[in-house]
Amino acid sequence: MKQEIKVIISGGGTGGHIFPAISIANAIKEQIPSAKILFIGAEGRMEMQRVPDAGYEIKGLPICGFDRKNLLKNVKVLYKIWKSQRMAKKIIKDFNPDVVVGVGGYASGPTLNKAAAMGIPCLIQEQNSYAGVTNKLLANKVAKVCVAYEGMERFFPAEKIIMTGNPVRQALLETSLSKEEAKNLLGLNPNKRTILFVGGSLGARTINESILNHLDIMKSANVQVIWQTGKYYSASIAERLKGEDIPNLKVMDFIKDMGTAYKAADLVVSRAGASSISEFCLLGTPVILVPSPNVAEDHQTKNAMALVNKGAALFVKDADAKDTLLGLAIDAVEDNERLQTLSTNIKALALPDSAKIIADEVIKLAKL
């Protein structure tokens, strides 16, 4: 096998794209330590910070999405796409990769378009059960498509599809703490049932309001709650909670060690991003999914229903969550049989070693 390969990994925009991308890069490095890996992202997006933090070089393109509300603004968008295509071509030419990987997000479009046109083998990784626009457009130009859900022949040529699952943050799987130790570490009662409410690093207004609107229920509940509010909402929530004495409510703006938080939780309440769902499957975590309505093609609802239809998760519509979510969560976490069924069913959907399997495919393409 060729012992030194060059790989470009492109995409980002959200943690759901970036964490898998970094996991794939790490898996390639584990197999071929001398591999040279370059990321291409979108200027101003979170990958421009997260990728260097993980130890990889990244180049930025001035790419952005179309403005569907103000069509006149898209003249500028078209110019940025044209400029990004030119920049991507130069980056690819200078780096001279053996293979290019797209993980979805704005930057992967121009990067993989140019790479395919230059005859470089390409692979895309689609995290969601409903394919993103960029990946659908690239489907006929790439050699392989790595997916995490069944039925993706709707979007991609069947002969190119490989069922790999989504790579997850390895640190989450390596937590050696017991549930009691994790609760103690977070300053919680080790004997009390625990619910983790999490809406992503920025937070989720609906999930936050499902607690804020029912502080009376929270005060009388015989459970404890870890509540990640998100940095965007933390100040206003702190103001709302002034003068409230709710010892069974642990409020945090951001949880750095999600491995410990997941381990402490008997039940998790979360949005339905593909990466989060993959983590819950691998950990066997009972979960209530509240899909975000503010995503393309309502793909989070489709992600959630893929689990709900197999008895592997509970589901609450965003519009209903403010009224019903907290009550459902408390009822569910106190129901041993329900928790066990959810845990068994979600774990059965896990696809382990995703990053390694994808890395294997990348390396095979590089050999060509």
C-alpha positions in Angstrom: 0.0 0.0 0.0 1.1 3.5 -0.7 2.4 4.7 2.7 2.1 8.4 2.2 -1.2 9.8 1.0 -2.6 13.3 0.7 -6.3 13.8 1.6 -8.5 16.9 1.5 -11.5 16.9 3.7 -14.1 19.6 3.0 -17.3 20.8 4.6 -18.6 22.0 8.0 -20.9 24.7 9.2 -22.1 22.8 12.3 -20.7 20.4 14.8 -22.7 17.7 13.1 -20.4 18.1 10.0 -17.2 19.0 11.8 -16.9 16.2 14.5 -17.3 13.4 11.9 -14.8 15.1 9.6 -12.2 15.3 12.4 -12.9 11.7 13.4 -12.3 10.5 9.8 -9.0 12.5 9.7 -7.9 10.9 13.0 -8.8 7.4 11.8 -6.7 8.0 8.6 -3.8 9.1 10.7 -4.1 6.0 12.9 -3.7 3.8 9.9 -1.1 5.9 8.0 0.6 8.3 10.4 2.5 10.0 7.6 -0.7 10.9 5.8 -1.0 14.6 4.9 -4.5 16.0 5.6 -5.8 19.4 4.6 -9.3 20.7 5.5 -11.3 23.2 3.4 -14.1 25.1 5.1 -16.2 28.2 4.8 -14.8 31.5 6.1 -16.4 32.6 9.3 -17.9 29.2 10.2 -17.1 27.2 13.2 -14.7 24.8 11.4 -12.2 27.6 11.0 -11.6 27.3 14.8 -12.5 23.7 15.6 -10.2 22.1 12.9 -7.0 23.9 14.0 -7.9 23.1 17.6 -7.9 19.4 16.6 -4.4 19.9 15.1 -5.2 20.1 11.4 -4.6 22.9 8.8 -7.6 24.5 7.2 -8.2 26.8 4.2 -11.3 29.0 4.1 -13.6 29.7 1.1 -15.9 32.8 1.0 -18.9 30.5 0.3 -22.3 30.9 1.8 -25.9 29.7 1.3 -28.6 31.2 -0.8 -31.0 33.7 0.8 -34.4 32.3 0.1 -36.2 35.3 1.6 -34.3 38.1 -0.2 -33.5 36.9 -3.8 -31.7 40.1 -4.7 -29.0 39.3 -2.2 -28.2 36.2 -4.1 -26.2 38.2 -6.7 -23.5 38.4 -4.1 -23.9 34.7 -3.3 -23.3 33.7 -6.9 -20.2 35.8 -7.0 -19.0 34.1 -3.8 -19.7 30.6 -5.4 -17.7 31.6 -8.5 -14.8 32.9 -6.4 -14.9 29.8 -4.1 -14.7 27.5 -7.2 -11.6 29.4 -8.4 -10.0 29.3 -4.9 -10.8 25.6 -4.5 -9.2 24.7 -7.8 -6.0 26.5 -6.8 -5.9 24.9 -3.3 -6.4 21.4 -4.9 -3.8 22.1 -7.5 -1.2 23.2 -4.9 -1.9 20.4 -2.4 -2.3 17.7 -5.1 -4.4 15.3 -3.1 -4.9 11.6 -3.8 -8.5 11.7 -2.7 -11.0 14.3 -1.6 -13.7 13.7 1.1 -16.9 15.8 1.5 -18.9 15.8 4.8 -21.6 18.2 3.7 -21.9 22.0 4.3 -21.2 24.9 2.0 -17.5 24.4 1.3 -17.8 20.8 0.1 -19.8 21.8 -3.0 -17.1 23.8 -4.8 -14.3 21.7 -3.5 -15.7 18.3 -4.7 -17.0 19.8 -7.9 -13.5 20.9 -8.8 -11.8 17.8 -7.5 -14.1 15.5 -9.6 -13.5 17.7 -12.7 -9.8 17.3 -12.2 -10.1 13.5 -12.1 -9.4 13.1 -8.4 -11.4 10.3 -6.7 -14.0 11.6 -4.2 -16.1 10.3 -1.4 -19.0 11.9 0.5 -20.3 11.2 3.9 -24.0 11.9 4.4 -24.9 12.0 8.1 -28.7 12.4 7.9 -31.6 10.2 6.9 -32.6 12.9 4.4 -29.6 13.9 2.1 -28.4 17.5 2.1 -28.6 19.6 -1.1 -24.9 19.7 -1.6 -24.4 15.9 -1.3 -27.4 15.2 -3.6 -25.8 17.4 -6.3 -22.5 15.7 -5.9 -23.9 12.1 -6.0 -23.1 11.4 -9.6 -19.6 12.9 -9.5 -18.2 10.8 -6.6 -16.9 7.3 -6.3 -18.4 6.3 -2.9 -21.2 7.6 -0.6 -21.0 6.6 3.1 -24.4 6.7 4.9 -25.8 6.1 8.3 -29.5 5.3 7.5 -31.3 2.7 5.4 -33.1 3.6 2.2 -30.6 6.2 1.0 -31.0 4.8 -2.6 -33.7 7.6 -2.8 -30.8 10.1 -3.1 -27.7 8.2 -4.3 -26.8 5.5 -6.8 -27.2 2.2 -5.0 -23.9 0.8 -6.2 -22.0 3.7 -4.6 -23.6 3.4 -1.2 -21.7 2.0 1.8 -23.5 1.7 5.2 -20.9 3.0 7.7 -22.8 5.0 10.3 -21.7 8.4 11.6 -18.3 8.8 13.3 -18.7 10.2 16.8 -16.4 12.0 19.3 -14.2 9.2 20.6 -13.9 10.7 24.0 -17.6 10.0 24.7 -17.1 6.3 24.3 -14.0 6.2 26.5 -15.5 7.4 29.7 -14.7 4.8 32.3 -16.8 6.3 35.1 -19.8 4.5 36.6 -23.1 6.3 36.6 -22.8 7.0 40.4 -19.3 8.4 39.9 -20.4 10.6 37.1 -23.3 12.0 39.2 -20.9 12.7 42.1 -18.5 14.4 39.8 -21.2 16.8 38.7 -22.3 17.5 42.3 -25.6 15.5 41.9 -27.3 13.0 44.2 -26.0 9.6 43.1 -29.3 7.9 44.1 -31.7 10.2 42.1 -32.9 9.6 38.6 -31.3 12.2 36.3 -32.5 13.9 33.1 -30.1 15.8 30.8 -31.6 18.6 28.8 -29.3 19.7 26.0 -30.0 21.9 23.0 -26.5 22.1 21.4 -23.7 24.5 22.2 -25.8 27.6 21.4 -28.9 26.2 23.1 -32.5 25.6 21.9 -35.2 28.1 22.9 -38.0 25.5 22.9 -36.1 23.0 25.1 -35.2 25.9 27.5 -38.8 27.1 27.7 -40.1 23.6 28.4 -38.3 24.0 31.8 -38.8 27.7 32.4 -42.5 27.4 31.9 -42.9 24.7 34.5 -40.5 25.6 37.4 -43.4 24.6 39.8 -43.3 21.0 38.4 -39.5 21.0 38.7 -39.6 22.0 42.4 -41.9 19.1 43.3 -40.3 16.5 41.1 -38.4 13.6 42.7 -35.8 13.7 39.9 -32.8 15.9 39.2 -32.1 17.8 35.9 -28.8 18.8 34.3 -29.8 21.7 32.0 -27.4 23.0 29.3 -29.0 26.3 28.4 -26.5 27.2 25.7 -24.4 30.3 25.8 -26.8 32.3 23.7 -29.6 32.0 26.4 -27.6 31.7 29.6 -27.8 35.4 30.7 -31.5 35.7 30.3 -32.2 32.3 32.0 -29.9 33.3 34.9 -32.0 36.4 35.3 -35.3 34.4 35.2 -34.0 32.0 37.9 -33.0 34.8 40.3 -34.6 34.2 43.7 -35.7 30.6 42.7 -34.6 27.8 45.0 -34.5 24.6 43.0 -31.8 22.3 44.4 -32.6 19.5 41.9 -31.9 21.7 38.9 -28.2 22.0 37.8 -27.9 24.8 35.3 -24.9 25.1 33.0 -24.4 27.3 29.9 -22.1 24.8 28.2 -21.0 21.3 29.1 -17.4 20.7 28.1 -17.2 17.0 29.2 -20.3 15.5 27.5 -19.0 12.0 28.3 -19.5 12.5 32.0 -22.9 14.2 31.4 -24.2 11.4 29.2 -23.0 8.8 31.7 -24.7 10.6 34.6 -28.0 10.8 32.7 -30.7 8.2 33.0 -32.6 9.9 30.1 -31.5 12.6 27.6 -33.7 15.3 26.0 -32.1 16.5 22.8 -32.5 17.9 19.3 -32.3 15.2 16.5 -29.0 16.0 14.8 -27.5 13.0 13.1 -24.2 13.1 15.1 -26.1 13.3 18.4 -28.3 10.4 17.4 -25.3 8.3 16.5 -23.8 9.0 19.9 -27.0 7.9 21.7 -27.1 4.7 19.6 -23.5 3.8 20.5 -24.0 4.7 24.2 -27.4 3.0 24.5 -28.9 6.2 25.9 -32.7 6.4 26.4 -33.7 9.7 24.7 -36.5 12.0 23.9 -36.0 13.8 20.6 -37.3 17.2 19.9 -36.4 17.9 16.2 -35.5 21.5 15.3 -38.0 22.9 12.8 -35.4 25.3 11.5 -33.3 23.0 9.4 -33.3 22.2 5.6 -36.0 19.7 4.4 -37.0 19.2 8.1 -34.3 16.5 8.2 -34.2 16.3 12.0 -37.8 15.0 12.1 -36.9 12.3 9.5 -33.8 11.4 11.6 -36.0 11.1 14.7 -38.7 9.1 13.1 -36.1 6.5 11.9 -35.6 5.7 15.6 -39.2 6.3 16.8 -40.6 3.8 14.3 -38.3 1.1 15.8 -39.2 1.9 19.4 -35.7 3.3 20.0 -36.6 6.9 21.0 -39.5 9.0 22.2 -40.6 12.0 20.2 -42.1 15.5 20.9 -42.9 18.0 18.3 -41.2 21.4 18.7 -44.6 23.1 18.8 -45.8 20.9 21.7 -42.6 20.8 23.7 -43.2 23.9 25.9 -46.3 22.4 27.3 -45.6 18.6 27.4 -41.9 17.9 27.3 -40.9 18.2 31.0 -43.9 16.1 32.2 -43.1 13.4 29.7 -39.5 13.4 30.6 -40.2 13.0 34.3 -42.7 10.2 33.7 -40.3 8.4 31.4 -37.3 8.6 33.7 -39.3 7.0 36.5 -40.4 4.1 34.3 -37.7 1.4 34.6 -39.2 -0.9 32.0 -39.6 2.0 29.4 -36.0 3.1 29.9 -34.7 -0.5 29.5 -36.7 -1.0 26.3 -35.5 2.3 24.8 -31.9 1.5 25.7 -32.0 -2.0 24.2 -33.7 -0.8 21.0 -31.4 2.2 20.4 -28.3 0.2 21.0 -29.4 -2.3 18.4 -29.2 0.5 15.8 -25.5 1.4 16.6 -22.9 1.2 13.9 -19.5 1.0 15.6 -16.1 1.8 14.1 -17.7 4.2 11.5 -14.6 6.4 11.3 -12.3 3.5 10.7 -14.6 2.0 8.0 -14.8 5.4 6.2 -11.0 5.8 6.6 -10.5 2.4 4.9 -12.6 3.5 1.9 -10.7 6.8 1.7 -7.4 4.9 1.7 -8.6 2.5 -1.0 -9.6 5.4 -3.2 -6.2 7.0 -2.6 -4.5 3.8 -3.9 -6.2 4.3 -7.2 
